[in-house]
Amino acid sequence: MKKILLINDSKFESLILKDMLIDIGYIAGIADEYDAIDKVQAMHPDYIIVNRVMKGIYGDELASKIKSRFPDIRCILSSCDSISIDDFENTDIDAIIKTPIDQYRLKIVLNSMEYPKDDKRK
């Protein structure tokens, strides 16, 4: 079973996403921006879903810090704003989700993560 760590300063949003992830067959954990690296080290997730704007740090910056230590982790940036993956082309972000998101769309994004960014099978 794939493991996903949710990194968000909103506990409520994290709990909703965690329940959805469990319902669609993932192991899910929760961290905030302050304990994210420790939780990644303890959990060894396959993916992280990191909120774009948090107190004191942007999600893409935190994802880069995490990827520098754990290069195999796939990084999904979440935001309530309309953003494009093209805006993060030369970063460590592998996918974007717009929140709120339903289980169907979340599952589509996660299924697309099974392949590398440039793989045409997605």
Phi, psi and omega per residue, in radians:
M1 nan 2.330 3.138
K2 -1.282 2.541 -3.141
K3 -1.932 2.409 3.137
I4 -2.260 2.302 3.037
L5 -1.846 2.167 3.074
L6 -1.596 2.182 3.136
I7 -2.052 1.960 -3.029
N8 -2.758 2.527 3.078
D9 -1.496 -0.049 3.070
S10 -1.808 1.818 -3.136
K11 -1.044 -0.694 -3.126
F12 -1.051 -0.847 3.124
E13 -1.091 -0.698 3.118
S14 -1.083 -0.738 -3.132
L15 -1.131 -0.690 3.109
I16 -1.116 -0.845 3.127
L17 -1.110 -0.675 3.131
K18 -1.054 -0.803 3.118
D19 -1.056 -0.732 3.115
M20 -1.100 -0.762 -3.124
L21 -1.107 -0.733 3.104
I22 -1.101 -0.738 3.135
D23 -1.072 -0.533 -3.126
I24 -1.743 0.219 2.932
G25 1.737 0.355 3.115
Y26 -1.890 2.737 2.933
I27 -1.584 2.218 -3.044
A28 -2.211 2.436 3.051
G29 -2.199 2.898 -3.096
I30 -2.214 2.426 3.040
A31 -2.504 2.796 2.958
D32 -1.843 -3.127 -3.066
E33 -1.160 -0.335 -3.091
Y34 -1.492 -0.572 -3.114
D35 -1.930 0.218 -3.052
A36 -1.021 -0.843 -3.075
I37 -1.143 -0.708 3.083
D38 -1.088 -0.723 -3.140
K39 -1.192 -0.649 3.074
V40 -1.076 -0.782 -3.131
Q41 -1.087 -0.677 -3.119
A42 -1.346 -0.674 -3.018
M43 -1.556 -0.530 -3.045
H44 0.946 1.013 -3.106
P45 -1.258 2.722 3.020
D46 -1.369 -0.612 -3.114
Y47 -2.324 2.701 2.880
I48 -2.152 2.516 2.969
I49 -2.014 1.964 -3.024
V50 -2.036 2.309 3.127
N51 -1.174 2.484 -3.067
R52 -1.159 -0.803 -3.085
V53 -2.084 2.095 3.081
M54 -2.308 3.031 3.133
K55 -1.116 2.005 3.008
G56 1.478 -0.155 -3.128
I57 -2.723 2.586 3.023
Y58 -1.603 2.581 -3.082
G59 -1.036 -0.647 3.138
D60 -1.190 -0.555 3.068
E61 -1.178 -0.775 3.128
L62 -1.141 -0.700 3.098
A63 -1.052 -0.698 3.110
S64 -1.116 -0.717 3.096
K65 -1.089 -0.739 -3.138
I66 -1.173 -0.799 -3.135
K67 -1.111 -0.511 3.122
S68 -1.165 -0.500 3.123
R69 -1.696 -0.489 -3.081
F70 -2.317 1.319 -2.960
P71 -1.143 -0.304 -3.104
D72 -1.493 -0.159 -3.126
I73 -1.267 2.343 3.054
R74 -1.562 2.410 -3.012
C75 -2.024 2.191 3.087
I76 -2.000 2.243 3.118
L77 -1.710 2.254 3.112
S78 -1.927 2.531 3.139
S79 -2.745 2.595 3.022
C80 -1.480 -0.178 3.078
D81 -1.513 2.755 3.045
S82 -1.419 1.907 3.100
I83 -2.238 2.810 -3.094
S84 -2.059 2.565 3.059
I85 -1.057 -0.479 3.107
D86 -1.075 -0.492 3.098
D87 -1.198 -0.263 -3.075
F88 -2.162 0.538 -3.041
E89 -1.028 -0.729 -3.097
N90 -1.814 0.679 3.136
T91 -2.169 -3.034 3.121
D92 -1.578 0.191 -3.140
I93 -1.462 2.220 -3.120
D94 -1.689 -0.436 -3.118
A95 -2.788 2.896 -3.137
I96 -2.209 2.443 2.917
I97 -2.209 2.507 3.067
K98 -1.761 2.199 3.111
T99 -1.770 2.577 0.007
P100 -1.219 2.684 -3.123
I101 -2.297 2.576 3.084
D102 -1.678 2.939 -3.091
Q103 -1.043 -0.665 -3.116
Y104 -1.061 -0.890 -3.127
R105 -1.171 -0.667 3.116
L106 -1.069 -0.758 3.135
K107 -1.113 -0.682 3.097
I108 -1.054 -0.815 3.141
V109 -1.091 -0.807 -3.115
L110 -1.142 -0.671 3.077
N111 -1.101 -0.632 3.124
S112 -1.204 -0.339 -3.124
M113 -1.351 -0.147 3.134
E114 -1.150 -0.343 -3.097
Y115 -2.034 2.680 3.072
P116 -1.046 2.792 -3.106
K117 -0.857 -0.742 -3.021
D118 -1.646 0.125 -3.136
D119 -1.329 2.300 -3.067
K120 -1.411 -0.124 -3.109
R121 -1.295 -0.241 -3.072
K122 -1.024 nan nan
